[in-house]
Amino acid sequence: MSAAKPTLDERIAALRTVTEAGIGRIPSELMDDARALLKQAEARRSRSSEHTVVGVFGATGSGKSSLVNALVGAEVAVAHVRRPTTSQPLAALWDAAGSADLLDWLEIRERVERSTPIDPRASKLVLVDLPDVDSVEAGNRAVAERLAGQVDALIWVVDPQKYADDVLHAQFIAPHARHAAVTLVVLNQIDLLSADDRAAIVKSLQAIVERDGLPRARVLPVSARTGEGVDALRTAIGDLAATKAVRDARLSADVQTLAARIDDPGTPQKASTKSTARLRDEVGTAAGVDIVASAVARSYRKRSGQATGWPLVSWIGRLRADPLTRLGLGPKRRGDDPDVHRTSMPLLSAGAQARMSMAVRTFTDETVASVSAPWRAAARTTAEQTLDALPSTLDLAIARTPLPAKGSWWWVLVGIVQWIAVVAGLGGALWLVGAALLPTFGLPAFPLPAVEEGPLAGWTIPTLLLIAAVLIGILLGLISAVLSALAAGGRRRRARRRLLAAVDEVVQRDVVAPVVAALEQARAVSTALQIARR
């Protein structure tokens, strides 16, 4: 079951979407035409909906003015005293009430009011006789071209000699191929043809009109001189006027014709999770995420060594600068503004900038591959505009990221045991020194109790204290180093996840979102064009 045809309101709304979302993607000439059509549609719809304006167009010698006279039943196209030539359009109307503003908009100054309609259903008809479409006078031709785009319905008048004239068909009829519902084609002067020639020319004209793109347009043989076929033409015009929808049908065809001239952007695909993740990782690497994550791990190991190492030498580690502090990512001072705080990392190298640029371009190209060239180019331009500010924005995001830089709870326990061991070792050493030196000053020596049984039998207690202190210090240092290395690896991975999350937020906002927005515009235009064309 085919979908219902869009209403005129839906077509106009679709065309307006095209003009709003297609800026910079659709050629300016088409955009100007689309805006002009929207303005024209608004202007026509704001004027009399009761009147149906039918324009009679034709080349020189086709007899269109005579045909208008025959339809009206009077020689209005010749006898009107203010219209000695066909350089200006003439409007014949039967119920002028409410038509003045419409005719002013059409710029039709010459008007003739009649009393008896050409068809009972056409009391609100406005029949317009126009200058020749092939006039040697540029002004006359311009009037015909302008009104061909403004009238509600079109009657193309041809004669047996020039019914295949290229000017009329290629420049006027064919461009109105979508207007078949509001178009009549009249073969005038059939009284000059024999019966056989008449049938052949009508058939040929029908074929030409079909080739012009109007297979449903009616071809009516008429003789303005003898009146043959004039009643049938009046009835056909009455059919148009009776529908009360000719104006909207004309405007709908205008929208369809213009929409057909605009290239469809294509069907955009969604940005893949894989492409987005690859963009985040590449940009993060270029921005220094791995450098900062490694600094977090080295900072943890440095501080762990200071807190859990042998107290007599661990203080030496304090002489080296903390890796995070060197990058400007150490503990934040009170009063630091997180919105302006920056890291101390060096500016991106040429290689890092190239990597970031390549990542953005690759992501954009992959994401917009399914849309047409102008939309791809616009999306690339949008993405590339972010490259200048991206490094600074990423640096700020990294500086704001809370890093896992706190110490571990077990540092305190190990530090206490280390100090106990140091105190015990110092006590044992002083005990041994006192036992050796006091007798030289005539003082009684410290007793040196020894272990009497077991594998340590004979070892003095002070000696064992000293040895135990050294061994405990070394053992705790080795164990702490292993634990620190494991914990530092975890801190590095956690820091990298947090930093990549911060990078992803920037990438999503500054790169992915603009590209996706461009795709959504393409999708909106594609959908709108489908509505406008249907």
N, C-alpha and C positions, 0 to 999 in steps of 0.2 A: 504494500500500500504506500503510495507516494505521499510525501509530506505536504501539508497545506502550503500554498504560496504565501509568502510574507505580505503583510499589509504595507501600504505606502509609509505609514509611520515607522514601521520596523525597518524598511529599506533606508529611509532618511536617517534614522538613528544609527544604522550600520555604517552608512556613508560618513556620518559625523565621527564615528569611532575611527574610521580609516584616516580622516584628516587630522585627528588629534594624535593618534598613535603612530602615524606614518611619517611624522616630521623628520626630515633628514634621511629617510629611507626611500621614499617615493619621489620620483622626479618632480621638481618644482612646477613644471608646466601642468602635470596632472593634478597636483595639489591645488593649483590656482583654479583649474577647471572644476574640481570637486567643490571647492568653497563657493565658486560662482553658481554652481548648480544648487547648492544648499540655499544660497541667498535667493535664487530665482524661485525655487520651490516654495520657500516661505512667502515670497512676494505674491506668487500666484494663489496660494491657498488662503491668503489674507483678503483676497478680493472675491468678487461674486462667484459663488459655487453654482448658482442657478444657470448662468450663461455658459454655453458651449461655443468656443471660438474655433471655427473651421477655416483654415487657410487654403486658398486655391493657388497652386504653384505651377509654373510651366515655363518652357523656353519661348523665345521669340517666334511668333507665328503659330503657336499651338492653339490659339483661340480661347484662352482662358477667360478673358474679359467677356467675350461673346457667350461663353458658357455661364458665367455669373449672371448675365442678363437673362439668359434662357431660364435659369433656375429661379431667379427673382420674379420673372414675368414682366420686366420693364428694362429699358436701356439705361440703367443707373450707371453702368461703367463707362458710358459714353456721354450721356446727356447732362451729367452733373456739372453745373456751371463753374464750380470751383476746382474742377479736376480735368483740365484740358489734355493732360498727358497721363501716362501710367507710371510716372516717377514716384508717386506716393501711394501707399496702400489705401484702399477704400473699404469701409465696413458697411455692410447692409444688415440691419437688425430689425426685429419685429416687436420686441418689448424692451425698450431702452432703460426702463427703471432699474437702477442699481448697477448699470454697466459703465457709467462714466469713468469711475476710478480704474476699472479694468482696461478700458480703451486708452486712458491716459498712460497707464503703465506700459501698454503695448505701443505707445507713441503713434496711435492712429488718429489723425486729426480729421480726416474726411469721413463723414458718417451719413448714411441715408437710412431713414426709418420707414419701414413698410408696415402695412396693416394686416395682410393675409399671409400667414406662414407658408413656407414651401411644403410643409408636412404638418399635420395636426400635432404631432409630438415634438415639433421643433419651434415652439413659440419663443423660446429663449435663445435661439440660434443667433450667432454673429458670424456672418459669412464675409470673408475678407478676400478681396481681389488684390493681388500683389504684383510688383514689378517683375520683369523677366529675370529668371535665374541666370541667364547668359547675357544679360545686358552689357553693352559696351561701356555704359556709365557705371563706374565703380560704386558710386553712391546708391544707385538702384539695386545693384547686386548685393551690396551690404545690407540693405533693408530686407531683401528676400532671405538672406542667410540668417539675419537676426530673428525674424519672425518665424522662420522654420524651427527655431529652437524654443519658441514661446507659445505658439498656438496650441490648442488642445488636440486638434485632429488635422490631418494633412490630406489634401487631394492633389495628386500629381497628374497634370494634364499633358498628354503627348498627342502628336498628330502623326498621320501615316508616313510623312516624309522623314521626320526626325524622332520617331518613337524609340530608337536605339541610341540616341545622342549620349555620348560619353559624359559630357558635362553634367547633365541631369542625373544620370544613373550613378556614376562613380562619385560625384561630389555632393549629391543631395539624397538620392533614394537609398543607396547602399549604406551610408552612415546611419540611416534610420531603420536598419534591418530589424531591430527589436520592437519597432512601433507598428507591426502589422495590425494589431487590434484597433489602432486609431488611424489607419491608412486606407485610402481608396486610390486606385489607379484608373484614370479615365483615358480611353482612346477616343479623341474627338475627331470630327470631320469624316466620320465613316461613310457619309453620303458620297464621298469622292471615290469610294471603293466598290468594286463588284462584290457580289455575294461570296464568291470563292476567295478573292483577295482578302476580304474582310475576315473570314474565318482563319485564314493562314496568318494574317498579321496579329490577330488577337492571340492565337496560339503562340506565336513567336514572342509577343510582348509578355505573355504569362511566363514563358520560359526565362526571359531576361530578368523579370521581376523575382522569380524564384532564385536565379543566380545571384541577384542582389541581396538575397537573404530574407525575402519576404514571401515564403511559399503560401501563407494564409491570406495575403492581401488580395482584395477583390479587384479584378480587372473588368471595367464596365465600358462597352462600346456605346458611344454617344455621338449625336449630331446636333450641335447647338443651332445650326441653321434650319434644319427640318424639324427639330424637336424629338427625333427618334432617340429613345433611351433616356431622355431627360427625366421622365417620371420615375424610372428605375433608380436613377441617381438621387432624386429627391427622397425616395423611400430609403435608400442606403444612408443618406445623411440623417434622415429621421431616426433610423436604427441607432446611429451613433448618439444623437441627442437624447434618445429615450432611455439610454442606459443610466444616465445621471452619474456615470463613473468615468467618463472620458478624460476629464482633467487628471484624476488620479492615475488612470491607466497610462496617460502620456508621461506624467512625472515618473511613474514606476519604470517605464521603458527608458527614460533618460538616465535614471540611476543604474539600471541594468547595463546600458550601453557604456557608461563611464566606468563602471566597476569592471567590465570586461577588458578595458584598456589597461587596468592596473595589474601588475604581476602579483600572483599569490606568493606570499613569503614562504609557503611550504608549511609542513607540520613539524613544529619544534619538539625535540625530545627533552625529557627531564635530565637535569644534571645527575650523573651516576654517582653513587656513594663512593665507588672506587676512584673515580677521577677527582672527586673532592678531597678524599683522604690523601691521594698522591700529591695534590696541590698543597695541602697543609704540611705534609712531611717535607716536601722540597723547599717551600718557603721557610719553614721552621729551621731547616738545616742551614739555609743561606743566612737567616737572621741570627744564628748563633745559639740555637737551642742546645745542641750537643755540647758546646763550649761551656755554657752555664751549668748544665747538668753535671758535667765532669768537675766543674769547680765546686759544686755542692758536695760531691763525693770526696774530693781532696780536702775541702774545708772540714768535713766531718772527721776524716782520718787525722788531720792535724790536731784538731781540738781534742779528739779522743786520746791521741798520744800524750798531749799535755795533761789530760785529766787522769789517765790510768798508767802512764809510764813511771819509771823509777824516779821518785821525786828529786833525787840528787842531780839528774841530768835532763829530766823532761822540761825544765824551764827554758832550755836552749831553743825549743820549738817556738817559743813566744817571740823570738827575734825575727822569725820569718813572717812576712805579711800573709794575712789570710787570703786564700784565692778568691773568695766572694767579695771581700772588702776591696781587693784590687780591681774587681769589675764594677765596683759601685753598688754592690748588692748585699752589703753587710747589714747589720742591724740598723733599722731606720731610726734616725733621731727624732725626738718629739718635736713637732712643728713642721716636719717635712710635708710638703704638699704632694700627695700621690698623683695629682693630675699633671704635675710638671716635672716630677722626678725622672731622671734619665740614668741609664747605666753608664759605666765608663768604658764600655767595649769600644774598640776602634771602629771607624767607619767601614762599611762593607767594602770588601775588595772588589776589583773588577770582575773576578771570577764569581764571587757571591752574587753580585748584581746581575750578571749574565744568567746565573742559575735561577734567580728569582724571576727575572723577566721571561726566561724560557718556560718556567713552570706556569706562569700566568697565561702566556700565549698558548701553550699546549692545552691547558684546561679549557680556555675559551674556544679554541678551534674544535676540540672534541665535542664540546657542548652545543655549539651552533652549527655543526656540520650539516644538519638536515634542513636548514633554512637557505633561502636564496642569497646570492652574492651581496646585494646592498645591505641586507640585514646582518650577514656575517661581518662585513666591514664595519658596520656601526657598532656591533657588539665588541669587536676587537678594539676599536677606538675607545669605547667606554672602559674596557678593562685596562688598556694601556695608560689611560689618564690617571689611574690609581698608583702607577709604579713610582712616580716621583715622591709621593707622600708615604708610601708603604713602609720603607725602612724606618722612618721616624716613628710612625704609628706602632710598628712592631716593637721597637726599642722601649717605648712607653709601656706597652702591654707586658713585656718581659719584666720591666722594673716594678710593675704593680703586682706581679704574680707572687703570692705567698709561697716561699720556698721552704722545704723541710730542713731547716737549719738548726733546730734545737738539739741539745745533747740528749744522751740516753740515760735512763735511770740507773743503769748498772755502773756508770762511771763513778758515781759517789761511793758505791760499795767497794769497788776495786781500789779507788783512791784511799779509802780508810785502811784497807788491808795493807796497801803499799806503805802507808805511813807507819802503821803498827810494826811492819817488818823492818822499816828503816830504824825506828826507835829501838826495836829489839836488837838489831845488828849493831847500832851504835853503843847500846848498853854492853853487849858482849865484847865489843872492841875496847871500850873504856875499862872494862873489868880486866881484860888481859893486859892492857897497858899499865894499869895500876898495880897489878900483881908483879909486873916486871920492874917498874920504876920505883915504887915506894921503898923497897929495901935499900936502894942506893942513897936515900935521904935519911936512913936510920929509922925508918918507920916500919911498922909490921906490915907484911904483905897480905893482900887480899887472899883469902882461901880460894882455891880452884877446885871445887867439887867435880868429881868425874862420874861417869856412868859406870856402874860396877858390873852389870850383867848385860847380856844380849850382844847383837852385832856391833853396837856402838860402845862396847865396854872399853874403858880407858880414855875415851874422849871427854874433855872437860866441857862443862856446861857453857861457859862463855864462848868457847870455840864453836860449839854446836849452834849457839844463838847467832853468831856471826855468819856461819855457813848457811844456816837456814834462811837468814834474812836475804842473803845474796841470791840463793836459789829461788826463794819465793818471788823476789823482785823480777828475776829473769823469766820464771814461769808465768807470772801474771802478765808480764809485758808481751810474751809470745801469744798467750791466750787472748789478751785484749787486742793484739794486732789482728789476729784471725777474725775475732768478732767484729772489729771495726771495719775490716775489709768487706765482710759479708753485709754488715749494716750499711756501709757506704754504697755498695752496689744497689741495695734497695732504695736508699735515698736518691741515688742518681736516676733510677728508673721512675721513682715517684715524681721527682722534679721534672723529668722529661715529659711525663704525662700532663702535669699541670701546665708546663710551658706550652706544650702542643695544644692544650685546650685553650690557652690564651691566644695563641697564634690562630687557631681555628676560628675563634670569635672574630678576630680582625679580618681574616680571609673571607668568612661568611658575609660579614657586613660590607667590606670594601671591594671585594672581587666577585664572589659568587652572587650576592644579591643583585648588583647592577647587571650582571650577565643574564641572570634569571629574569630580571625585570624586562630586559630587552627581548628575551624569548617570549615573555608573556604579552608584550606588545605585538610581537609577530603573530602569536596565537590569536590575539584579539582581532588583528587586521585580517588574518586568514578566515576566521569565523565570520567577521563582518562582511567580507567579500562574498563568501558563500551565500549569505542572506541576501545581499544586494543583487547578486547575479541570478538567483533562483526565480 
